[in-house]
Amino acid sequence: MKLAWKEIKHSMSKYVLIEILLVLMIFMVVFLSGLANGLGWAISASIEKRDAEYFVISKDAEKLISISNIDTKALEQVASQTNDNVTHLNIKRSNINTLEDEAKLDITYFVIDSESFLSPEITEGEGLSNFGAEYPLVLDDSFKEQNIEIGDVLEDSVTGLALRVVGFTQDEIYGHSPVGFIGTDTFTALNQKVNSSYTEQYNAIAVQGTDIENIDIEGLEVIDKETVINNLPGYSAEQLTIKMILWVLVVISSAVLGVFFYVITIQKQKQFGVLKAIGMKMSELTRYIMSQVLILSVIGVVIGNLLAIGMASMLPGSMPFDLVISTVMIISIVFIVISLLTSLVSIRKVAKVDPIVIIGGNE
């Protein structure tokens, strides 16, 4: 390790160029991982944050929660077949208008029992159950960017129903759309504006716990939260594409380091020949080469990660970006391991160096 570090310092200009390339590559990979996590979060956040392990949906929905339809009687049946807490959930995409400038804003309603375990954590204002407004609404705090404040009245674009903002919550997004939480009475009023004969139905029944073995209702199935998330529109395809690109970049970035070292090894054949001639063992040369690769890859990983974290802190809140430390650590470790593996090509080249031929100049 000491000899490897000495040579890096001696040929600093050459190794700095390699290091810059490595830093840029690891930065690109880590940044892409943050983008992948952010895009996934922008689709599934409001499902992931719900305190429910399982969801009961209709079998004909093909595990897509937003198109499931369940009769209200099923809630009592599910409650009788499990010892866990259960509650209903409806999801509806819509638009709302601000009364001042009549701006039309995208929103996804999450219809919940205001006193259930699906209620969001309130960061400002009051929850649905603590406010006396006729049609209360709790919004994701991204709506603040539209100058919406507590007490403002917003109008549902489809029905014209006036909703009063009573509180804000954080990081509630579904399908790239900010979420607004409303109660069952508000949802019924919205639907009756369109269809006076509307009868209440649910998209899903949420189960807070794991006691699901006895839940058996004709036409319904029980699926876990992960299955719900994986079947959200666009989630799996988007994540698979980005993560495939990410890991291809990890392999390519590591391989580039191996190529650079192979070229450097060819340029230093005489030095390796001399080292062999004076008695340095191949095991020592192997440690020397792998130490250089380890030093450069670790420095590149550290600087690249710091740049990505610094960049993440400067990104606008509207950009879907989320750096997960565990993912960054996995990427970093894999990058270092692949870099060490690619150095085996250079080691094999050194092993074939004949000191007599090299020193004699008969290359």
C-alpha positions in Angstrom: 0.0 0.0 0.0 2.8 2.4 0.9 4.7 1.8 -2.4 1.4 2.2 -4.4 0.7 5.5 -2.7 4.3 6.7 -3.4 4.0 6.1 -7.1 0.6 7.8 -7.3 2.1 10.9 -5.7 5.2 10.7 -8.0 3.0 10.5 -11.1 0.3 12.8 -9.8 -0.7 14.4 -13.1 -1.3 11.1 -14.8 -3.3 9.6 -11.9 -5.3 12.9 -11.4 -6.8 12.5 -14.9 -7.9 9.0 -14.1 -9.3 10.1 -10.8 -11.3 12.9 -12.4 -12.9 10.4 -14.8 -13.7 8.1 -12.0 -15.2 10.8 -9.9 -17.5 11.9 -12.7 -18.6 8.4 -13.4 -19.4 7.5 -9.8 -21.1 10.9 -9.4 -23.3 10.1 -12.5 -24.2 6.6 -11.2 -25.1 7.9 -7.7 -27.0 10.8 -9.1 -28.9 8.4 -11.3 -29.7 6.2 -8.3 -31.2 9.3 -6.5 -33.3 10.1 -9.6 -34.5 6.5 -9.8 -35.5 6.5 -6.1 -37.1 9.9 -6.5 -39.2 8.9 -9.5 -40.3 5.8 -7.7 -41.2 7.8 -4.6 -43.2 10.3 -6.8 -45.4 7.4 -7.9 -45.8 5.4 -4.7 -45.1 7.7 -1.7 -48.7 7.9 -0.5 -49.1 4.1 -0.6 -45.7 3.5 1.0 -46.4 6.0 3.9 -49.7 4.4 4.8 -49.6 2.4 8.0 -51.0 -0.8 6.4 -49.2 -4.0 5.6 -52.0 -5.5 3.3 -54.8 -4.3 1.1 -58.0 -6.2 0.2 -59.0 -5.4 -3.4 -61.3 -7.0 -6.1 -59.7 -9.9 -8.0 -60.8 -8.4 -11.4 -58.7 -5.3 -10.8 -55.6 -7.4 -11.5 -53.8 -5.9 -8.5 -54.3 -2.3 -9.6 -55.7 -0.6 -6.6 -57.2 2.5 -8.3 -59.6 0.4 -10.5 -60.7 -2.0 -7.8 -64.4 -1.8 -6.6 -65.5 -3.2 -3.3 -69.0 -3.2 -1.7 -69.2 -1.4 1.6 -70.4 -4.7 3.3 -67.0 -6.2 2.6 -65.5 -3.9 5.2 -67.5 -5.5 8.0 -66.7 -9.0 6.6 -63.0 -8.3 6.6 -63.2 -6.8 10.1 -64.9 -10.0 11.3 -62.2 -12.3 9.8 -59.1 -10.6 11.3 -58.0 -9.2 14.7 -56.1 -6.4 13.0 -57.5 -2.9 12.4 -59.1 -2.3 9.0 -60.3 0.7 7.2 -61.4 1.7 3.7 -59.5 3.7 1.1 -60.6 5.4 -2.2 -58.3 7.0 -4.7 -59.4 9.5 -7.4 -57.5 11.7 -9.8 -59.0 15.1 -10.3 -58.2 18.9 -10.5 -58.9 21.8 -8.3 -59.2 25.5 -9.0 -58.0 28.4 -6.9 -60.7 31.0 -6.5 -58.3 34.0 -6.8 -56.6 33.3 -10.1 -58.6 30.3 -11.2 -55.4 28.3 -11.7 -56.2 24.6 -12.4 -54.1 22.3 -10.3 -53.6 18.5 -10.6 -54.6 16.5 -7.5 -55.2 13.0 -6.4 -57.8 12.5 -3.6 -57.1 10.0 -1.0 -60.5 9.3 0.7 -60.0 8.0 4.2 -61.8 7.7 7.5 -60.5 10.8 9.3 -59.8 8.9 12.5 -58.2 5.8 11.0 -54.6 4.7 10.8 -54.4 5.9 7.2 -54.5 9.6 8.4 -51.4 11.5 7.3 -49.0 13.2 9.7 -50.0 16.9 9.9 -47.1 19.4 9.5 -49.2 22.5 9.7 -52.8 23.2 10.6 -55.3 20.6 11.7 -56.3 17.1 10.6 -59.6 16.1 9.0 -61.0 15.0 12.3 -60.1 18.1 14.2 -61.7 20.8 12.1 -65.3 21.9 11.8 -65.3 22.8 8.1 -68.1 21.2 6.0 -65.7 19.8 3.4 -62.2 19.9 4.9 -59.1 19.1 2.8 -55.5 18.3 3.9 -53.0 19.0 1.1 -49.4 18.0 0.4 -47.2 20.9 1.2 -46.1 21.2 -2.5 -49.3 23.2 -2.9 -47.8 26.0 -0.9 -45.7 26.8 -4.0 -49.0 27.8 -5.6 -49.5 30.3 -2.7 -52.3 28.2 -1.1 -52.6 28.7 2.6 -54.6 27.2 5.5 -58.2 28.6 5.3 -58.2 29.0 1.5 -61.2 27.6 -0.3 -60.5 25.5 -3.4 -63.0 24.4 -6.0 -63.2 20.9 -7.4 -62.9 21.4 -11.2 -65.4 18.7 -12.1 -68.1 19.2 -9.6 -67.6 22.8 -8.4 -67.7 21.7 -4.7 -65.9 24.1 -2.4 -63.2 22.5 -0.3 -61.5 24.3 2.6 -57.8 23.8 3.3 -57.4 22.9 7.0 -53.9 21.5 7.0 -50.8 20.4 5.2 -48.8 17.2 5.2 -45.4 16.3 3.7 -44.2 14.0 0.9 -47.7 12.8 -0.1 -47.5 12.0 -3.8 -49.3 9.4 -6.0 -48.6 8.8 -9.7 -46.5 12.0 -9.9 -49.6 13.9 -8.6 -49.7 15.7 -5.2 -52.3 14.2 -2.9 -55.2 15.8 -1.0 -56.8 13.9 1.8 -60.6 14.1 2.2 -63.2 12.4 4.3 -65.9 9.9 3.2 -68.6 12.6 3.5 -66.7 14.9 1.2 -66.1 12.2 -1.4 -69.8 11.2 -1.3 -70.8 14.9 -1.9 -68.3 15.1 -4.8 -69.8 12.0 -6.5 -73.4 13.0 -5.9 -72.8 16.3 -7.7 -72.2 14.2 -10.8 -74.5 11.2 -10.1 -77.4 11.8 -7.7 -77.9 8.0 -7.3 -74.3 7.4 -6.3 -73.8 4.6 -3.7 -70.7 4.4 -1.7 -68.0 1.9 -2.8 -64.3 1.5 -1.9 -61.2 0.9 -4.0 -59.5 -1.1 -1.2 -59.7 -2.1 2.4 -56.4 -1.5 4.3 -55.2 -4.0 7.0 -52.9 -2.8 9.7 -51.1 -6.0 10.6 -50.4 -9.5 9.4 -53.5 -11.5 10.6 -54.8 -12.2 7.1 -55.0 -16.0 6.9 -58.7 -16.1 7.6 -59.7 -13.3 5.2 -61.6 -15.2 2.5 -64.3 -13.3 0.6 -65.6 -14.2 -2.8 -64.3 -11.9 -5.6 -61.7 -10.3 -3.3 -58.0 -11.0 -2.7 -55.5 -9.9 -0.2 -52.2 -8.5 -1.5 -49.2 -6.9 0.4 -48.1 -3.3 0.1 -45.1 -4.1 -2.1 -47.4 -5.8 -4.7 -49.7 -2.8 -4.7 -46.7 -0.5 -5.3 -45.2 -2.7 -8.0 -48.5 -2.7 -9.9 -48.9 1.1 -9.9 -49.1 2.4 -13.5 -45.5 3.0 -14.8 -43.7 2.1 -11.5 -42.1 -1.3 -12.5 -41.2 -0.3 -16.1 -39.7 3.0 -15.0 -37.7 1.5 -12.2 -36.5 -1.5 -14.2 -35.3 0.8 -17.0 -33.4 3.3 -14.8 -31.9 0.6 -12.6 -30.7 -1.4 -15.6 -29.0 1.8 -16.9 -27.6 2.4 -13.4 -25.9 -1.0 -13.0 -24.6 -1.0 -16.6 -22.9 2.3 -15.8 -21.4 0.8 -12.6 -19.9 -2.0 -14.6 -18.7 0.3 -17.4 -17.2 2.8 -14.9 -15.3 0.0 -13.1 -14.1 -1.5 -16.4 -12.8 1.9 -17.5 -10.5 1.9 -14.5 -9.3 -1.6 -15.4 -8.5 -0.4 -19.0 -6.5 2.5 -17.8 -4.5 0.3 -15.5 -3.9 -2.2 -18.3 -2.5 0.6 -20.5 -0.3 1.9 -17.6 0.9 -1.7 -17.0 2.0 -2.0 -20.6 3.8 1.3 -20.3 5.6 0.1 -17.1 6.7 -3.3 -18.3 10.4 -2.4 -17.9 9.8 -1.3 -14.3 8.0 -4.5 -13.5 10.8 -6.5 -15.2 13.4 -4.7 -13.0 11.4 -5.4 -9.8 11.1 -9.0 -10.7 14.9 -9.1 -11.4 15.8 -7.8 -8.0 13.7 -10.4 -6.4 10.2 -9.0 -5.8 7.7 -11.8 -5.7 4.6 -11.9 -7.9 2.4 -11.9 -4.8 4.0 -8.5 -3.8 3.4 -7.1 -7.3 -0.2 -8.2 -7.1 -0.7 -6.4 -3.8 1.0 -3.4 -5.2 -1.3 -3.2 -8.3 -4.5 -3.9 -6.3 -3.5 -1.4 -3.7 -3.2 1.3 -6.4 -6.6 0.3 -7.8 -8.1 0.3 -4.3 -6.7 3.7 -3.5 -8.0 5.3 -6.7 -11.4 3.7 -6.6 -12.0 4.6 -2.9 -11.0 8.2 -3.4 -13.2 8.4 -6.5 -16.1 6.9 -4.6 -15.8 9.3 -1.7 -15.5 12.4 -3.8 -18.2 11.3 -6.2 -20.6 10.6 -3.4 -19.9 14.0 -1.7 -20.5 15.8 -5.0 -23.8 13.9 -5.5 -24.9 14.7 -1.9 -24.0 18.3 -2.4 -25.9 18.5 -5.7 -28.9 16.9 -4.1 -29.0 19.6 -1.4 -29.3 22.3 -4.1 -32.0 20.7 -6.2 -35.5 22.3 -6.2 -38.1 20.6 -4.0 -40.2 19.9 -7.1 -37.6 17.6 -8.6 -38.2 13.9 -7.8 -34.8 13.1 -6.3 -34.1 10.9 -3.2 -30.7 9.6 -2.2 -31.0 6.5 -0.1 -27.8 5.9 1.9 -28.1 2.1 1.8 -28.3 2.2 -2.0 -25.3 4.6 -2.3 -23.3 2.3 -0.1 -24.2 -0.8 -2.2 -23.2 1.0 -5.4 -20.0 2.2 -3.9 -19.0 -1.3 -2.6 -19.9 -2.9 -6.0 -17.9 -0.3 -7.8 -14.8 -0.9 -5.7 -15.2 -4.7 -6.0 -15.6 -4.7 -9.8 -12.6 -2.3 -10.0 -10.4 -4.8 -8.1 -11.6 -7.6 -10.3 -10.8 -5.7 -13.5 -7.2 -5.2 -12.1 -6.7 -8.9 -12.5 -6.2 -8.4 -16.2 -3.2 -6.1 -15.5 -1.9 -8.6 -12.9 -2.0 -11.3 -15.5 0.0 -9.1 -17.9 2.6 -8.5 -15.2 2.8 -12.2 -14.5 3.9 -12.8 -18.1 6.7 -10.2 -18.0 10.1 -11.9 -18.4 12.7 -9.8 -16.7 15.6 -11.1 -18.8 13.8 -10.2 -22.0 12.6 -6.8 -20.7 16.0 -5.8 -19.3 17.8 -7.1 -22.4 15.6 -4.8 -24.5 14.2 -7.7 -26.6 10.5 -6.7 -26.2 
